[in-house]
Amino acid sequence: MVTTVVLAVCDIHRVPETAQEIADLPEVSEVYSVAGDFDLVIMVRTRRHEDLAQVVTEGIARVPGVERTQTLVAFKVYSRHDVEALFSIGLESEPGFEEEPR
């Protein structure tokens, strides 16, 4: 599975409609409307790298309202539990610290 983050700049007057149309694409798992240099953060999951080009160039980039995109391919996925383990080192000895069940 290839996980990719696509950042999109959109026509500001069409963000909700653009986000919904992108969210309806089968390979898109989530679309976030965000503040900052980009308007949307789009999570894409494909089986193969070769499928990614089609999703971005023929799918996302052609949705009305999308002005430009930037694509970030993930090398490794860190789960919430992995990140919690990194930051919880030594906290077990703190009074009142209780680790969440896994």
MMTF fields as JSON, N, C-alpha, C and O atoms, coordinates in Angstrom:
{
  "mmtfVersion": "1.0.0",
  "mmtfProducer": "UNKNOWN",
  "numBonds": 407,
  "numAtoms": 408,
  "numGroups": 102,
  "numChains": 1,
  "numModels": 1,
  "chainsPerModel": [1],
  "groupsPerChain": [102],
  "chainIdList": ["A"],
  "bondAtomList": [4, 2, 8, 6, 12, 10, 16, 14, 20, 18, 24, 22, 28, 26, 32, 30, 36, 34, 40, 38, 44, 42, 48, 46, 52, 50, 56, 54, 60, 58, 64, 62, 68, 66, 72, 70, 76, 74, 80, 78, 84, 82, 88, 86, 92, 90, 96, 94, 100, 98, 104, 102, 108, 106, 112, 110, 116, 114, 120, 118, 124, 122, 128, 126, 132, 130, 136, 134, 140, 138, 144, 142, 148, 146, 152, 150, 156, 154, 160, 158, 164, 162, 168, 166, 172, 170, 176, 174, 180, 178, 184, 182, 188, 186, 192, 190, 196, 194, 200, 198, 204, 202, 208, 206, 212, 210, 216, 214, 220, 218, 224, 222, 228, 226, 232, 230, 236, 234, 240, 238, 244, 242, 248, 246, 252, 250, 256, 254, 260, 258, 264, 262, 268, 266, 272, 270, 276, 274, 280, 278, 284, 282, 288, 286, 292, 290, 296, 294, 300, 298, 304, 302, 308, 306, 312, 310, 316, 314, 320, 318, 324, 322, 328, 326, 332, 330, 336, 334, 340, 338, 344, 342, 348, 346, 352, 350, 356, 354, 360, 358, 364, 362, 368, 366, 372, 370, 376, 374, 380, 378, 384, 382, 388, 386, 392, 390, 396, 394, 400, 398, 404, 402],
  "bondOrderList": [1, 1, 1, 1, 1, 1, 1, 1, 1, 1, 1, 1, 1, 1, 1, 1, 1, 1, 1, 1, 1, 1, 1, 1, 1, 1, 1, 1, 1, 1, 1, 1, 1, 1, 1, 1, 1, 1, 1, 1, 1, 1, 1, 1, 1, 1, 1, 1, 1, 1, 1, 1, 1, 1, 1, 1, 1, 1, 1, 1, 1, 1, 1, 1, 1, 1, 1, 1, 1, 1, 1, 1, 1, 1, 1, 1, 1, 1, 1, 1, 1, 1, 1, 1, 1, 1, 1, 1, 1, 1, 1, 1, 1, 1, 1, 1, 1, 1, 1, 1, 1],
  "groupList": [{"groupName": "MET", "atomNameList": ["N", "CA", "C", "O"], "elementList": ["N", "C", "C", "O"], "formalChargeList": [0, 0, 0, 0], "bondAtomList": [1, 0, 2, 1, 3, 2], "bondOrderList": [1, 1, 2], "singleLetterCode": "M", "chemCompType": "L-PEPTIDE LINKING"}, {"groupName": "VAL", "atomNameList": ["N", "CA", "C", "O"], "elementList": ["N", "C", "C", "O"], "formalChargeList": [0, 0, 0, 0], "bondAtomList": [1, 0, 2, 1, 3, 2], "bondOrderList": [1, 1, 2], "singleLetterCode": "V", "chemCompType": "L-PEPTIDE LINKING"}, {"groupName": "THR", "atomNameList": ["N", "CA", "C", "O"], "elementList": ["N", "C", "C", "O"], "formalChargeList": [0, 0, 0, 0], "bondAtomList": [1, 0, 2, 1, 3, 2], "bondOrderList": [1, 1, 2], "singleLetterCode": "T", "chemCompType": "L-PEPTIDE LINKING"}, {"groupName": "LEU", "atomNameList": ["N", "CA", "C", "O"], "elementList": ["N", "C", "C", "O"], "formalChargeList": [0, 0, 0, 0], "bondAtomList": [1, 0, 2, 1, 3, 2], "bondOrderList": [1, 1, 2], "singleLetterCode": "L", "chemCompType": "L-PEPTIDE LINKING"}, {"groupName": "ALA", "atomNameList": ["N", "CA", "C", "O"], "elementList": ["N", "C", "C", "O"], "formalChargeList": [0, 0, 0, 0], "bondAtomList": [1, 0, 2, 1, 3, 2], "bondOrderList": [1, 1, 2], "singleLetterCode": "A", "chemCompType": "L-PEPTIDE LINKING"}, {"groupName": "CYS", "atomNameList": ["N", "CA", "C", "O"], "elementList": ["N", "C", "C", "O"], "formalChargeList": [0, 0, 0, 0], "bondAtomList": [1, 0, 2, 1, 3, 2], "bondOrderList": [1, 1, 2], "singleLetterCode": "C", "chemCompType": "L-PEPTIDE LINKING"}, {"groupName": "ASP", "atomNameList": ["N", "CA", "C", "O"], "elementList": ["N", "C", "C", "O"], "formalChargeList": [0, 0, 0, 0], "bondAtomList": [1, 0, 2, 1, 3, 2], "bondOrderList": [1, 1, 2], "singleLetterCode": "D", "chemCompType": "L-PEPTIDE LINKING"}, {"groupName": "ILE", "atomNameList": ["N", "CA", "C", "O"], "elementList": ["N", "C", "C", "O"], "formalChargeList": [0, 0, 0, 0], "bondAtomList": [1, 0, 2, 1, 3, 2], "bondOrderList": [1, 1, 2], "singleLetterCode": "I", "chemCompType": "L-PEPTIDE LINKING"}, {"groupName": "HIS", "atomNameList": ["N", "CA", "C", "O"], "elementList": ["N", "C", "C", "O"], "formalChargeList": [0, 0, 0, 0], "bondAtomList": [1, 0, 2, 1, 3, 2], "bondOrderList": [1, 1, 2], "singleLetterCode": "H", "chemCompType": "L-PEPTIDE LINKING"}, {"groupName": "ARG", "atomNameList": ["N", "CA", "C", "O"], "elementList": ["N", "C", "C", "O"], "formalChargeList": [0, 0, 0, 0], "bondAtomList": [1, 0, 2, 1, 3, 2], "bondOrderList": [1, 1, 2], "singleLetterCode": "R", "chemCompType": "L-PEPTIDE LINKING"}, {"groupName": "PRO", "atomNameList": ["N", "CA", "C", "O"], "elementList": ["N", "C", "C", "O"], "formalChargeList": [0, 0, 0, 0], "bondAtomList": [1, 0, 2, 1, 3, 2], "bondOrderList": [1, 1, 2], "singleLetterCode": "P", "chemCompType": "L-PEPTIDE LINKING"}, {"groupName": "GLU", "atomNameList": ["N", "CA", "C", "O"], "elementList": ["N", "C", "C", "O"], "formalChargeList": [0, 0, 0, 0], "bondAtomList": [1, 0, 2, 1, 3, 2], "bondOrderList": [1, 1, 2], "singleLetterCode": "E", "chemCompType": "L-PEPTIDE LINKING"}, {"groupName": "GLN", "atomNameList": ["N", "CA", "C", "O"], "elementList": ["N", "C", "C", "O"], "formalChargeList": [0, 0, 0, 0], "bondAtomList": [1, 0, 2, 1, 3, 2], "bondOrderList": [1, 1, 2], "singleLetterCode": "Q", "chemCompType": "L-PEPTIDE LINKING"}, {"groupName": "SER", "atomNameList": ["N", "CA", "C", "O"], "elementList": ["N", "C", "C", "O"], "formalChargeList": [0, 0, 0, 0], "bondAtomList": [1, 0, 2, 1, 3, 2], "bondOrderList": [1, 1, 2], "singleLetterCode": "S", "chemCompType": "L-PEPTIDE LINKING"}, {"groupName": "TYR", "atomNameList": ["N", "CA", "C", "O"], "elementList": ["N", "C", "C", "O"], "formalChargeList": [0, 0, 0, 0], "bondAtomList": [1, 0, 2, 1, 3, 2], "bondOrderList": [1, 1, 2], "singleLetterCode": "Y", "chemCompType": "L-PEPTIDE LINKING"}, {"groupName": "GLY", "atomNameList": ["N", "CA", "C", "O"], "elementList": ["N", "C", "C", "O"], "formalChargeList": [0, 0, 0, 0], "bondAtomList": [1, 0, 2, 1, 3, 2], "bondOrderList": [1, 1, 2], "singleLetterCode": "G", "chemCompType": "PEPTIDE LINKING"}, {"groupName": "PHE", "atomNameList": ["N", "CA", "C", "O"], "elementList": ["N", "C", "C", "O"], "formalChargeList": [0, 0, 0, 0], "bondAtomList": [1, 0, 2, 1, 3, 2], "bondOrderList": [1, 1, 2], "singleLetterCode": "F", "chemCompType": "L-PEPTIDE LINKING"}, {"groupName": "LYS", "atomNameList": ["N", "CA", "C", "O"], "elementList": ["N", "C", "C", "O"], "formalChargeList": [0, 0, 0, 0], "bondAtomList": [1, 0, 2, 1, 3, 2], "bondOrderList": [1, 1, 2], "singleLetterCode": "K", "chemCompType": "L-PEPTIDE LINKING"}],
  "groupTypeList": [0, 1, 2, 2, 1, 1, 3, 4, 1, 5, 6, 7, 8, 9, 1, 10, 11, 2, 4, 12, 11, 7, 4, 6, 3, 10, 11, 1, 13, 11, 1, 14, 13, 1, 4, 15, 6, 16, 6, 3, 1, 7, 0, 1, 9, 2, 9, 9, 8, 11, 6, 3, 4, 12, 1, 1, 2, 11, 15, 7, 4, 9, 1, 10, 15, 1, 11, 9, 2, 12, 2, 3, 1, 4, 16, 17, 1, 14, 13, 9, 8, 6, 1, 11, 4, 3, 16, 13, 7, 15, 3, 11, 13, 11, 10, 15, 16, 11, 11, 11, 10, 9],
  "groupIdList": [1, 2, 3, 4, 5, 6, 7, 8, 9, 10, 11, 12, 13, 14, 15, 16, 17, 18, 19, 20, 21, 22, 23, 24, 25, 26, 27, 28, 29, 30, 31, 32, 33, 34, 35, 36, 37, 38, 39, 40, 41, 42, 43, 44, 45, 46, 47, 48, 49, 50, 51, 52, 53, 54, 55, 56, 57, 58, 59, 60, 61, 62, 63, 64, 65, 66, 67, 68, 69, 70, 71, 72, 73, 74, 75, 76, 77, 78, 79, 80, 81, 82, 83, 84, 85, 86, 87, 88, 89, 90, 91, 92, 93, 94, 95, 96, 97, 98, 99, 100, 101, 102],
  "secStructList": [7, 3, 3, 3, 3, 3, 3, 3, 3, 3, 7, 4, 4, 4, 2, 2, 2, 2, 2, 2, 2, 2, 2, 6, 1, 6, 6, 3, 3, 3, 3, 3, 3, 7, 1, 1, 1, 7, 1, 3, 3, 3, 3, 3, 3, 3, 1, 1, 2, 2, 2, 2, 2, 0, 0, 0, 0, 0, 0, 4, 4, 4, 1, 6, 6, 3, 3, 3, 3, 3, 3, 3, 3, 7, 1, 7, 7, 7, 7, 2, 2, 2, 2, 2, 2, 2, 2, 6, 6, 6, 4, 4, 4, 1, 6, 6, 7, 7, 7, 7, 7, 7],
  "xCoordList": [0.847, 0.0, 0.891, 1.825, 0.593, 1.326, 0.451, -0.667, 0.965, 0.244, 0.859, 2.077, 0.005, 0.46, -0.365, -1.574, 0.303, -0.374, -0.306, 0.775, -1.463, -1.519, -2.014, -3.077, -1.232, -1.602, -2.169, -1.586, -3.296, -3.936, -4.274, -4.729, -4.039, -4.497, -5.734, -5.73, -6.795, -8.081, -8.606, -8.172, -9.551, -10.337, -11.06, -11.854, -10.793, -11.299, -12.826, -13.391, -13.487, -14.949, -15.547, -16.761, -14.69, -15.184, -14.613, -14.732, -14.003, -13.335, -14.267, -13.895, -15.452, -16.295, -16.687, -16.649, -17.061, -17.462, -16.281, -16.41, -15.137, -13.927, -13.514, -13.187, -13.532, -13.158, -14.077, -13.608, -15.37, -16.31, -16.111, -16.173, -15.871, -15.662, -14.381, -14.342, -13.35, -12.105, -12.344, -11.856, -13.086, -13.369, -14.133, -14.056, -14.859, -15.629, -14.778, -15.259, -13.524, -12.635, -12.317, -12.046, -12.343, -12.186, -10.865, -10.834, -9.792, -8.482, -8.238, -7.234, -9.131, -8.979, -9.659, -10.846, -8.884, -9.46, -9.963, -10.958, -9.299, -9.729, -9.338, -8.376, -10.099, -9.759, -9.959, -11.028, -8.929, -8.993, -8.931, -8.066, -9.836, -9.761, -8.874, -9.128, -7.828, -6.831, -6.517, -6.826, -5.904, -5.414, -3.936, -3.252, -3.451, -2.038, -1.847, -2.711, -0.713, -0.379, -1.217, -1.339, -1.792, -2.635, -4.051, -4.263, -5.007, -6.404, -6.896, -7.754, -6.339, -6.768, -5.568, -4.543, -5.707, -4.761, -5.539, -6.572, -5.031, -5.752, -4.925, -3.764, -5.521, -4.847, -5.244, -6.425, -4.249, -4.478, -3.772, -2.626, -4.469, -3.868, -4.089, -5.222, -2.989, -3.056, -2.274, -1.429, -2.571, -1.857, -0.436, 0.482, -0.261, 1.042, 1.411, 0.535, 2.715, 3.181, 2.646, 2.337, 2.54, 2.072, 0.645, 0.289, -0.164, -1.546, -1.621, -2.591, -0.609, -0.609, -0.673, -1.421, 0.1, 0.101, -1.287, -1.704, -1.994, -3.344, -4.282, -5.066, -4.208, -5.099, -4.859, -5.812, -3.593, -3.284, -3.542, -4.222, -3.019, -3.12, -4.453, -4.938, -5.054, -6.331, -7.53, -8.663, -7.291, -8.381, -8.389, -9.181, -7.512, -7.5, -7.272, -8.025, -6.258, -5.906, -6.992, -7.027, -7.875, -8.936, -10.246, -11.204, -10.29, -11.51, -11.642, -10.68, -12.812, -13.004, -12.711, -13.196, -11.91, -11.54, -10.112, -9.548, -9.505, -8.111, -7.206, -7.267, -6.369, -5.468, -4.069, -3.436, -3.575, -2.282, -2.17, -2.871, -1.278, -1.082, 0.4, 1.253, 0.678, 2.019, 1.842, 1.019, 2.614, 2.436, 3.612, 4.772, 3.296, 4.303, 4.057, 3.009, 5.009, 4.87, 5.485, 6.625, 4.729, 5.206, 6.165, 5.898, 7.287, 8.237, 7.855, 7.935, 7.438, 7.102, 5.957, 5.897, 5.061, 3.932, 4.207, 4.54, 4.068, 4.195, 2.794, 2.079, 2.408, 1.071, 1.059, 2.113, -0.105, -0.265, 0.446, 1.074, 0.344, 0.972, 2.489, 3.144, 3.065, 4.511, 4.975, 5.983, 4.246, 4.609, 4.442, 5.29, 3.374, 3.178, 4.315, 4.773, 4.774, 5.866, 7.146, 7.89, 7.411, 8.598, 8.589, 9.611, 7.429, 7.35, 7.029, 7.024, 6.763, 6.406, 7.587, 7.425, 8.758, 9.931, 10.199, 10.379, 10.222, 10.499, 9.283, 9.354, 8.172, 6.983, 6.278, 5.488, 6.556, 5.891, 6.164, 5.345, 7.326, 7.682, 7.1, 7.209, 6.484, 5.88, 4.641, 3.839, 4.464, 3.249, 2.013, 1.987, 0.996, -0.258, -0.283, -1.319, 0.846, 0.872, 0.254, 0.661, -0.726, -1.343, -1.332, -1.853, -0.749, -0.667, -2.009, -2.685, -2.402, -3.641, -3.504, -2.435, -4.572, -4.507, -4.388, -4.919, -3.701, -3.481, -4.337, -4.296],
  "yCoordList": [-1.179, 0.0, 1.239, 1.344, 2.166, 3.426, 4.51, 4.752, 5.156, 6.253, 7.561, 7.734, 8.474, 9.745, 10.88, 10.751, 11.999, 13.22, 14.185, 14.499, 14.648, 15.629, 16.936, 16.986, 17.987, 19.323, 20.078, 20.051, 20.747, 21.427, 22.874, 23.193, 23.731, 25.115, 25.169, 24.675, 25.771, 25.779, 27.191, 28.132, 27.308, 28.531, 28.683, 27.822, 29.753, 29.95, 29.916, 29.6, 30.232, 30.241, 28.851, 28.673, 27.86, 26.515, 25.443, 24.256, 25.822, 24.829, 23.702, 22.538, 23.976, 22.85, 21.897, 20.679, 22.445, 21.61, 20.816, 19.639, 21.475, 20.824, 19.697, 18.596, 19.977, 18.96, 17.748, 16.612, 17.976, 16.856, 16.02, 14.792, 16.692, 15.944, 15.106, 13.977, 15.659, 14.9, 13.734, 12.629, 13.969, 12.913, 11.749, 10.624, 12.007, 10.96, 10.058, 9.026, 10.434, 9.578, 8.317, 8.41, 7.153, 5.892, 5.741, 5.108, 6.302, 6.152, 7.155, 7.058, 8.107, 9.141, 8.677, 8.351, 8.652, 8.199, 9.359, 9.209, 10.51, 11.686, 12.954, 12.974, 14.004, 15.341, 16.297, 16.332, 17.065, 18.034, 19.442, 19.742, 20.3, 21.714, 22.336, 22.168, 23.059, 23.554, 25.031, 25.595, 25.635, 27.009, 26.951, 25.973, 27.989, 28.044, 28.237, 28.791, 27.778, 27.966, 27.103, 27.405, 26.034, 25.14, 25.164, 25.502, 24.806, 24.799, 23.417, 23.285, 22.377, 21.006, 20.1, 20.239, 19.182, 18.082, 16.823, 16.533, 16.076, 14.925, 13.666, 13.593, 12.684, 11.412, 10.424, 10.133, 9.917, 9.0, 7.682, 7.668, 6.591, 5.264, 4.458, 4.253, 4.008, 3.194, 1.902, 1.808, 0.924, -0.36, -0.265, -0.891, 0.526, 0.605, 2.054, 2.909, 2.331, 3.679, 4.125, 5.3, 3.188, 3.517, 4.08, 4.893, 3.648, 4.126, 5.564, 6.27, 5.991, 7.319, 8.439, 9.401, 8.319, 9.359, 9.565, 10.697, 8.479, 8.584, 9.28, 10.142, 8.917, 9.518, 11.013, 11.791, 11.426, 12.85, 13.637, 14.663, 13.182, 13.995, 13.881, 14.858, 12.694, 12.516, 12.611, 12.76, 12.527, 12.616, 13.961, 14.844, 14.111, 15.305, 16.585, 17.546, 16.615, 17.855, 18.326, 19.503, 17.428, 17.8, 18.199, 18.576, 18.121, 18.521, 20.041, 20.759, 20.54, 21.991, 22.657, 22.225, 23.713, 24.434, 24.169, 24.968, 23.067, 22.776, 23.615, 23.515, 24.441, 25.309, 24.722, 24.845, 24.076, 23.396, 22.404, 22.511, 21.438, 20.417, 20.209, 20.534, 19.667, 19.204, 17.829, 17.649, 16.86, 15.477, 15.019, 15.197, 14.427, 13.902, 12.408, 12.007, 11.586, 10.139, 9.721, 10.074, 8.968, 8.512, 7.345, 6.42, 7.389, 6.277, 5.245, 4.039, 5.738, 4.857, 5.493, 6.713, 4.662, 5.142, 4.847, 3.719, 5.853, 5.692, 5.776, 6.751, 4.776, 4.787, 5.624, 5.972, 5.938, 6.703, 5.998, 6.642, 4.686, 3.936, 4.018, 4.069, 4.03, 4.175, 5.527, 5.612, 6.587, 7.93, 8.062, 8.664, 7.516, 7.566, 6.865, 7.343, 5.752, 5.016, 5.851, 5.826, 6.591, 7.449, 8.499, 8.747, 9.115, 10.216, 9.792, 10.629, 8.519, 8.084, 7.475, 7.011, 7.47, 6.887, 7.626, 8.843, 6.877, 7.458, 7.994, 8.275, 8.149, 8.704, 7.69, 8.069, 6.41, 5.387, 5.578, 5.207, 6.162, 6.345, 7.616, 7.834, 8.455, 9.689, 9.369, 8.527, 10.019, 9.785, 10.198, 11.258, 9.353, 9.663, 9.314, 9.472, 8.835, 8.467, 7.097, 6.134, 7.015, 5.74, 5.573, 6.418, 4.504, 4.244, 3.742, 2.971, 4.186, 3.721, 2.265, 1.841, 1.476, 0.075, -0.016, 0.831, -1.028, -1.194, -2.287, -2.577],
  "zCoordList": [0.0, 0.0, 0.0, 0.794, -0.891, -0.99, -0.375, -0.832, 0.661, 1.308, 0.848, 0.873, 0.43, -0.12, 0.449, 0.646, 0.711, 1.138, -0.035, -0.532, -0.469, -1.55, -0.944, -0.327, -1.128, -0.659, -1.856, -2.94, -1.669, -2.795, -2.464, -1.366, -3.437, -3.391, -4.267, -5.395, -3.744, -4.451, -4.629, -3.964, -5.545, -5.654, -4.317, -3.938, -3.619, -2.255, -2.19, -1.143, -3.274, -3.31, -3.527, -3.428, -3.823, -4.122, -3.199, -3.502, -2.092, -1.242, -0.802, -0.957, -0.264, 0.179, -0.95, -0.777, -2.094, -3.218, -3.768, -4.103, -3.854, -4.349, -3.407, -3.851, -2.104, -1.111, -1.199, -1.13, -1.349, -1.409, -2.671, -2.625, -3.795, -5.035, -4.957, -5.446, -4.35, -4.164, -3.206, -3.444, -2.133, -1.155, -1.775, -1.282, -2.836, -3.512, -4.412, -4.879, -4.657, -5.455, -4.655, -3.457, -5.279, -4.541, -3.785, -2.73, -4.297, -3.653, -2.536, -1.83, -2.367, -1.335, -0.06, -0.057, 1.04, 2.306, 3.157, 3.866, 3.102, 3.861, 3.119, 2.351, 3.362, 2.866, 4.034, 4.645, 4.337, 5.429, 4.857, 4.033, 5.285, 4.968, 6.04, 7.233, 5.617, 6.57, 6.345, 5.296, 7.338, 7.229, 6.852, 7.154, 6.198, 5.837, 4.345, 3.664, 3.842, 2.432, 1.496, 0.309, 2.027, 1.239, 1.797, 2.961, 0.966, 1.382, 1.791, 2.664, 1.147, 1.432, 1.646, 0.98, 2.573, 2.757, 2.412, 3.015, 1.435, 0.885, 1.126, 0.724, 1.778, 2.032, 0.932, 0.744, 0.216, -0.895, -0.584, -0.136, -0.825, -0.648, -1.925, -2.36, -2.514, -3.725, -3.51, -2.62, -4.333, -4.221, -4.764, -4.234, -5.829, -6.49, -6.762, -6.896, -6.845, -7.181, -8.534, -8.732, -9.453, -10.8, -10.787, -11.639, -9.826, -9.723, -9.232, -9.507, -8.512, -7.906, -8.939, -8.765, -10.006, -11.04, -11.617, -11.86, -11.833, -12.386, -11.401, -11.797, -10.139, -9.131, -9.031, -8.981, -9.002, -8.831, -10.108, -10.069, -11.228, -12.449, -13.162, -13.732, -13.136, -13.832, -12.906, -13.365, -11.616, -10.652, -9.938, -10.269, -8.966, -8.107, -8.903, -8.746, -9.745, -10.461, -11.42, -11.78, -11.839, -12.787, -12.108, -12.783, -10.8, -10.087, -10.192, -9.918, -10.583, -10.664, -9.319, -8.273, -9.373, -8.164, -7.726, -6.978, -8.168, -7.816, -8.713, -9.938, -8.092, -8.857, -8.982, -10.031, -7.909, -7.98, -6.836, -5.83, -7.005, -5.979, -5.715, -6.542, -4.561, -4.211, -3.589, -2.691, -4.067, -3.643, -2.787, -3.159, -1.636, -0.713, -0.539, -0.033, -0.952, -0.815, 0.508, 0.81, 1.296, 2.6, 2.434, 1.667, 3.157, 3.176, 4.226, 3.989, 5.394, 6.504, 7.279, 7.431, 7.761, 8.547, 10.014, 10.378, 10.841, 12.281, 12.87, 12.639, 13.616, 14.191, 15.464, 15.996, 15.935, 17.169, 18.318, 19.159, 18.348, 19.428, 19.358, 20.399, 18.162, 18.021, 18.536, 19.237, 18.194, 18.631, 20.139, 20.799, 20.692, 22.143, 22.867, 23.905, 22.342, 22.971, 22.979, 23.959, 21.896, 21.846, 22.949, 23.588, 23.17, 24.109, 25.533, 26.435, 25.753, 27.101, 27.85, 28.979, 27.25, 27.903, 29.208, 29.222, 30.294, 31.605, 32.311, 33.507, 31.629, 32.266, 33.157, 34.022, 32.955, 33.762, 35.249, 36.089, 35.573, 36.977, 37.579, 38.786, 36.756, 37.248, 38.077, 37.672, 39.229, 40.012, 39.221, 38.595, 39.26, 38.597, 37.128, 36.482, 36.567, 35.151, 34.982, 35.632, 34.113, 33.783, 32.285, 31.557, 31.824, 30.4, 29.894, 30.574, 28.681, 28.071, 27.701, 27.261, 27.869, 27.438, 25.935, 25.215, 25.456, 24.001, 23.469, 22.273]
}
